[in-house]
Amino acid sequence: MKRFYCFFGIFLFGLCFSQIKVNKRKDIEIFLTDSIVSMGRYLDASKPYKYLIINHTNDDYIIDPQGFRGDTEVYECNELYIHPEKIIPKGYYSRDWEDCKEDFIILKKKDSLIVEMTILNIGFFYTLKPDKSYSLDIQSKHNEYTATLLGCKDYIKDLKKQGYKIFEDIISVKIPLKP
């Protein structure tokens, strides 16, 4: 059993060391499982970015993976890239009870999960040149209001009655971007 905990600890340390922490909270940490973002991969729906969430608390949390709202800006050589090629269309839908059960992340106390979430919200397509450096500046938040924008108020209310808390935090991070 000691070997398992040792192996798990080393695995988790190695995983966290090569990743980028994206949120402000320390008791619940969110790490992008990649150290760099690619515009091509972002646009490829078959290879979504994943996040490691670690709950260091004794509380259970509700997270809407689509409930992160804010702005993502692209910087070229540390200056705001203000001439995107075209907009990336996004659709939103209203969810019913079953959709909510399927979509929402239930983060149990002292648990860790690897999940897909929409923290990277790039709104435009940019032509990136290989000889220049790029980065994403992500400013976003997750709270009860943003988690219920697509529906699920009754679902959240039911989970809160069972003792779950809504995850509330701010995402504020700069991430390298490659073509």
Phi and psi restraints in degrees (value plus and minus 20) as a CYANA .aco file:
   2 LYS   PHI     -83.0   -43.0
   2 LYS   PSI     -57.5   -17.5
   3 ARG   PHI     -83.7   -43.7
   3 ARG   PSI     -59.5   -19.5
   4 PHE   PHI     -81.2   -41.2
   4 PHE   PSI     -68.9   -28.9
   5 TYR   PHI     -84.1   -44.1
   5 TYR   PSI     -59.2   -19.2
   6 CYS   PHI     -84.0   -44.0
   6 CYS   PSI     -67.1   -27.1
   7 PHE   PHI     -82.7   -42.7
   7 PHE   PSI     -65.0   -25.0
   8 PHE   PHI     -82.0   -42.0
   8 PHE   PSI     -62.0   -22.0
   9 GLY   PHI     -83.4   -43.4
   9 GLY   PSI     -64.2   -24.2
  10 ILE   PHI     -85.3   -45.3
  10 ILE   PSI     -62.1   -22.1
  11 PHE   PHI     -80.9   -40.9
  11 PHE   PSI     -67.5   -27.5
  12 LEU   PHI     -85.2   -45.2
  12 LEU   PSI     -60.7   -20.7
  13 PHE   PHI     -83.0   -43.0
  13 PHE   PSI     -66.0   -26.0
  14 GLY   PHI     -84.0   -44.0
  14 GLY   PSI     -58.6   -18.6
  15 LEU   PHI     -84.3   -44.3
  15 LEU   PSI     -65.1   -25.1
  16 CYS   PHI     -92.3   -52.3
  16 CYS   PSI     -53.1   -13.1
  17 PHE   PHI     -85.7   -45.7
  17 PHE   PSI     -54.7   -14.7
  18 SER   PHI    -115.0   -75.0
  18 SER   PSI      -9.4    30.6
  19 GLN   PHI    -137.8   -97.8
  19 GLN   PSI     153.6   193.6
  20 ILE   PHI    -132.2   -92.2
  20 ILE   PSI     104.5   144.5
  21 LYS   PHI     -96.3   -56.3
  21 LYS   PSI     108.9   148.9
  22 VAL   PHI    -127.8   -87.8
  22 VAL   PSI     -36.3     3.7
  23 ASN   PHI    -129.4   -89.4
  23 ASN   PSI     150.5   190.5
  24 LYS   PHI    -108.2   -68.2
  24 LYS   PSI     -53.6   -13.6
  25 ARG   PHI     -82.5   -42.5
  25 ARG   PSI     131.1   171.1
  26 LYS   PHI    -125.9   -85.9
  26 LYS   PSI     -42.6    -2.6
  27 ASP   PHI    -103.0   -63.0
  27 ASP   PSI     -42.4    -2.4
  28 ILE   PHI    -151.2  -111.2
  28 ILE   PSI      94.9   134.9
  29 GLU   PHI    -128.6   -88.6
  29 GLU   PSI     122.8   162.8
  30 ILE   PHI    -143.6  -103.6
  30 ILE   PSI     105.6   145.6
  31 PHE   PHI    -139.6   -99.6
  31 PHE   PSI     112.6   152.6
  32 LEU   PHI     -91.6   -51.6
  32 LEU   PSI     107.6   147.6
  33 THR   PHI     -95.9   -55.9
  33 THR   PSI     -19.8    20.2
  34 ASP   PHI    -138.7   -98.7
  34 ASP   PSI     133.5   173.5
  35 SER   PHI    -114.5   -74.5
  35 SER   PSI     -23.3    16.7
  36 ILE   PHI    -171.3  -131.3
  36 ILE   PSI     131.2   171.2
  37 VAL   PHI    -131.2   -91.2
  37 VAL   PSI     119.4   159.4
  38 SER   PHI    -131.5   -91.5
  38 SER   PSI     112.9   152.9
  39 MET   PHI     -81.8   -41.8
  39 MET   PSI     -59.6   -19.6
  40 GLY   PHI     -82.7   -42.7
  40 GLY   PSI     -64.3   -24.3
  41 ARG   PHI     -89.2   -49.2
  41 ARG   PSI     -56.3   -16.3
  42 TYR   PHI     -79.5   -39.5
  42 TYR   PSI     -59.7   -19.7
  43 LEU   PHI     -98.8   -58.8
  43 LEU   PSI     -35.5     4.5
  44 ASP   PHI    -109.4   -69.4
  44 ASP   PSI      83.6   123.6
  45 ALA   PHI     -85.4   -45.4
  45 ALA   PSI     -36.2     3.8
  46 SER   PHI    -100.8   -60.8
  46 SER   PSI     -29.7    10.3
  47 LYS   PHI    -149.3  -109.3
  47 LYS   PSI      44.3    84.3
  48 PRO   PHI     -88.6   -48.6
  48 PRO   PSI     133.3   173.3
  49 TYR   PHI     -95.1   -55.1
  49 TYR   PSI     124.1   164.1
  50 LYS   PHI    -136.2   -96.2
  50 LYS   PSI     136.5   176.5
  51 TYR   PHI    -148.9  -108.9
  51 TYR   PSI     122.6   162.6
  52 LEU   PHI    -118.3   -78.3
  52 LEU   PSI     102.8   142.8
  53 ILE   PHI    -131.6   -91.6
  53 ILE   PSI     108.6   148.6
  54 ILE   PHI    -140.6  -100.6
  54 ILE   PSI     102.2   142.2
  55 ASN   PHI    -120.6   -80.6
  55 ASN   PSI      92.0   132.0
  56 HIS   PHI    -114.1   -74.1
  56 HIS   PSI     -15.3    24.7
  57 THR   PHI    -119.3   -79.3
  57 THR   PSI     155.9   195.9
  58 ASN   PHI    -120.6   -80.6
  58 ASN   PSI       1.4    41.4
  59 ASP   PHI    -135.9   -95.9
  59 ASP   PSI     132.7   172.7
  60 ASP   PHI    -117.7   -77.7
  60 ASP   PSI     119.2   159.2
  61 TYR   PHI    -144.3  -104.3
  61 TYR   PSI     133.9   173.9
  62 ILE   PHI    -129.0   -89.0
  62 ILE   PSI     108.4   148.4
  63 ILE   PHI    -149.1  -109.1
  63 ILE   PSI     108.8   148.8
  64 ASP   PHI    -111.3   -71.3
  64 ASP   PSI      93.2   133.2
  65 PRO   PHI     -83.4   -43.4
  65 PRO   PSI     -37.4     2.6
  66 GLN   PHI    -124.6   -84.6
  66 GLN   PSI     -10.7    29.3
  67 GLY   PHI    -114.5   -74.5
  67 GLY   PSI      -5.1    34.9
  68 PHE   PHI    -112.0   -72.0
  68 PHE   PSI      97.6   137.6
  69 ARG   PHI    -140.8  -100.8
  69 ARG   PSI     114.0   154.0
  70 GLY   PHI     146.1   186.1
  70 GLY   PSI    -178.0  -138.0
  71 ASP   PHI    -138.9   -98.9
  71 ASP   PSI     124.1   164.1
  72 THR   PHI    -143.5  -103.5
  72 THR   PSI      99.6   139.6
  73 GLU   PHI    -131.2   -91.2
  73 GLU   PSI     127.9   167.9
  74 VAL   PHI    -124.1   -84.1
  74 VAL   PSI     114.8   154.8
  75 TYR   PHI    -136.5   -96.5
  75 TYR   PSI     116.3   156.3
  76 GLU   PHI    -133.5   -93.5
  76 GLU   PSI      98.4   138.4
  77 CYS   PHI      30.3    70.3
  77 CYS   PSI      26.8    66.8
  78 ASN   PHI      45.6    85.6
  78 ASN   PSI      -4.3    35.7
  79 GLU   PHI    -140.9  -100.9
  79 GLU   PSI     122.0   162.0
  80 LEU   PHI     -77.2   -37.2
  80 LEU   PSI     106.5   146.5
  81 TYR   PHI    -102.8   -62.8
  81 TYR   PSI      85.4   125.4
  82 ILE   PHI    -123.6   -83.6
  82 ILE   PSI     -15.9    24.1
  83 HIS   PHI    -143.1  -103.1
  83 HIS   PSI      53.1    93.1
  84 PRO   PHI     -90.7   -50.7
  84 PRO   PSI     139.9   179.9
  85 GLU   PHI     -93.8   -53.8
  85 GLU   PSI     -71.9   -31.9
  86 LYS   PHI    -179.5  -139.5
  86 LYS   PSI     143.2   183.2
  87 ILE   PHI     -98.4   -58.4
  87 ILE   PSI     126.3   166.3
  88 ILE   PHI    -115.8   -75.8
  88 ILE   PSI      91.5   131.5
  89 PRO   PHI     -88.0   -48.0
  89 PRO   PSI     120.4   160.4
  90 LYS   PHI    -151.4  -111.4
  90 LYS   PSI     123.7   163.7
  91 GLY   PHI    -136.5   -96.5
  91 GLY   PSI     130.9   170.9
  92 TYR   PHI    -145.2  -105.2
  92 TYR   PSI     132.8   172.8
  93 TYR   PHI    -158.9  -118.9
  93 TYR   PSI     137.5   177.5
  94 SER   PHI    -110.1   -70.1
  94 SER   PSI     117.7   157.7
  95 ARG   PHI    -125.2   -85.2
  95 ARG   PSI     125.2   165.2
  96 ASP   PHI    -118.8   -78.8
  96 ASP   PSI    -196.4  -156.4
  97 TRP   PHI     -75.7   -35.7
  97 TRP   PSI     -65.3   -25.3
  98 GLU   PHI     -86.1   -46.1
  98 GLU   PSI     -60.3   -20.3
  99 ASP   PHI     -81.2   -41.2
  99 ASP   PSI     -61.3   -21.3
 100 CYS   PHI     -82.1   -42.1
 100 CYS   PSI     -65.9   -25.9
 101 LYS   PHI     -80.5   -40.5
 101 LYS   PSI     -57.4   -17.4
 102 GLU   PHI     -96.4   -56.4
 102 GLU   PSI     -58.0   -18.0
 103 ASP   PHI    -100.8   -60.8
 103 ASP   PSI     -63.0   -23.0
 104 PHE   PHI     -90.2   -50.2
 104 PHE   PSI     128.5   168.5
 105 ILE   PHI    -118.8   -78.8
 105 ILE   PSI     107.1   147.1
 106 ILE   PHI    -123.8   -83.8
 106 ILE   PSI      90.6   130.6
 107 LEU   PHI    -122.2   -82.2
 107 LEU   PSI      88.4   128.4
 108 LYS   PHI     -98.0   -58.0
 108 LYS   PSI     141.8   181.8
 109 LYS   PHI     -80.5   -40.5
 109 LYS   PSI     121.8   161.8
 110 LYS   PHI      33.8    73.8
 110 LYS   PSI      11.8    51.8
 111 ASP   PHI    -131.9   -91.9
 111 ASP   PSI     142.3   182.3
 112 SER   PHI    -156.6  -116.6
 112 SER   PSI     123.6   163.6
 113 LEU   PHI    -157.2  -117.2
 113 LEU   PSI     131.1   171.1
 114 ILE   PHI    -131.3   -91.3
 114 ILE   PSI      99.2   139.2
 115 VAL   PHI    -158.8  -118.8
 115 VAL   PSI     146.6   186.6
 116 GLU   PHI    -118.8   -78.8
 116 GLU   PSI     116.1   156.1
 117 MET   PHI    -164.1  -124.1
 117 MET   PSI     140.9   180.9
 118 THR   PHI    -118.9   -78.9
 118 THR   PSI      35.9    75.9
 119 ILE   PHI     -97.0   -57.0
 119 ILE   PSI     -58.1   -18.1
 120 LEU   PHI     -99.1   -59.1
 120 LEU   PSI      82.6   122.6
 121 ASN   PHI    -135.0   -95.0
 121 ASN   PSI      54.1    94.1
 122 ILE   PHI    -102.4   -62.4
 122 ILE   PSI      99.4   139.4
 123 GLY   PHI    -110.4   -70.4
 123 GLY   PSI     -31.5     8.5
 124 PHE   PHI    -155.0  -115.0
 124 PHE   PSI     138.9   178.9
 125 PHE   PHI    -113.1   -73.1
 125 PHE   PSI     112.4   152.4
 126 TYR   PHI    -140.1  -100.1
 126 TYR   PSI     120.5   160.5
 127 THR   PHI    -106.9   -66.9
 127 THR   PSI      93.5   133.5
 128 LEU   PHI    -123.5   -83.5
 128 LEU   PSI     112.7   152.7
 129 LYS   PHI    -117.3   -77.3
 129 LYS   PSI     116.4   156.4
 130 PRO   PHI     -84.6   -44.6
 130 PRO   PSI     -40.6    -0.6
 131 ASP   PHI    -110.1   -70.1
 131 ASP   PSI     -16.8    23.2
 132 LYS   PHI    -139.0   -99.0
 132 LYS   PSI     138.7   178.7
 133 SER   PHI    -120.9   -80.9
 133 SER   PSI     123.4   163.4
 134 TYR   PHI    -153.5  -113.5
 134 TYR   PSI     134.6   174.6
 135 SER   PHI    -169.7  -129.7
 135 SER   PSI     137.7   177.7
 136 LEU   PHI    -125.9   -85.9
 136 LEU   PSI     114.8   154.8
 137 ASP   PHI    -130.8   -90.8
 137 ASP   PSI      87.7   127.7
 138 ILE   PHI    -123.4   -83.4
 138 ILE   PSI     102.7   142.7
 139 GLN   PHI    -145.5  -105.5
 139 GLN   PSI      92.1   132.1
 140 SER   PHI    -170.9  -130.9
 140 SER   PSI     147.7   187.7
 141 LYS   PHI    -165.7  -125.7
 141 LYS   PSI     138.5   178.5
 142 HIS   PHI    -155.3  -115.3
 142 HIS   PSI     106.8   146.8
 143 ASN   PHI    -175.5  -135.5
 143 ASN   PSI    -193.4  -153.4
 144 GLU   PHI     -83.1   -43.1
 144 GLU   PSI     -57.3   -17.3
 145 TYR   PHI     -84.0   -44.0
 145 TYR   PSI     -69.0   -29.0
 146 THR   PHI     -89.0   -49.0
 146 THR   PSI     -48.1    -8.1
 147 ALA   PHI     -94.0   -54.0
 147 ALA   PSI     -39.8     0.2
 148 THR   PHI    -127.6   -87.6
 148 THR   PSI     -12.3    27.7
 149 LEU   PHI     -82.3   -42.3
 149 LEU   PSI     -51.2   -11.2
 150 LEU   PHI    -120.1   -80.1
 150 LEU   PSI      -5.4    34.6
 151 GLY   PHI      90.9   130.9
 151 GLY   PSI    -183.0  -143.0
 152 CYS   PHI      60.0   100.0
 152 CYS   PSI      -3.8    36.2
 153 LYS   PHI     -79.4   -39.4
 153 LYS   PSI     -65.0   -25.0
 154 ASP   PHI     -86.6   -46.6
 154 ASP   PSI     -57.9   -17.9
 155 TYR   PHI     -83.2   -43.2
 155 TYR   PSI     -65.1   -25.1
 156 ILE   PHI     -85.5   -45.5
 156 ILE   PSI     -62.0   -22.0
 157 LYS   PHI     -79.2   -39.2
 157 LYS   PSI     -62.0   -22.0
 158 ASP   PHI     -84.1   -44.1
 158 ASP   PSI     -63.4   -23.4
 159 LEU   PHI     -87.6   -47.6
 159 LEU   PSI     -56.3   -16.3
 160 LYS   PHI     -84.4   -44.4
 160 LYS   PSI     -54.6   -14.6
 161 LYS   PHI     -84.3   -44.3
 161 LYS   PSI     -48.3    -8.3
 162 GLN   PHI    -105.0   -65.0
 162 GLN   PSI     -19.9    20.1
 163 GLY   PHI      84.4   124.4
 163 GLY   PSI     -20.7    19.3
 164 TYR   PHI     -94.6   -54.6
 164 TYR   PSI     132.0   172.0
 165 LYS   PHI    -134.1   -94.1
 165 LYS   PSI     130.9   170.9
 166 ILE   PHI    -100.2   -60.2
 166 ILE   PSI     111.7   151.7
 167 PHE   PHI     -87.6   -47.6
 167 PHE   PSI     106.7   146.7
 168 GLU   PHI    -148.1  -108.1
 168 GLU   PSI     104.6   144.6
 169 ASP   PHI    -187.5  -147.5
 169 ASP   PSI     150.7   190.7
 170 ILE   PHI    -137.9   -97.9
 170 ILE   PSI     115.6   155.6
 171 ILE   PHI    -120.5   -80.5
 171 ILE   PSI     103.7   143.7
 172 SER   PHI    -168.3  -128.3
 172 SER   PSI      82.0   122.0
 173 VAL   PHI    -175.2  -135.2
 173 VAL   PSI     129.9   169.9
 174 LYS   PHI    -129.3   -89.3
 174 LYS   PSI     110.5   150.5
 175 ILE   PHI    -146.2  -106.2
 175 ILE   PSI     115.1   155.1
 176 PRO   PHI     -81.2   -41.2
 176 PRO   PSI     122.4   162.4
 177 LEU   PHI    -144.1  -104.1
 177 LEU   PSI     112.5   152.5
 178 LYS   PHI    -141.0  -101.0
 178 LYS   PSI     137.8   177.8
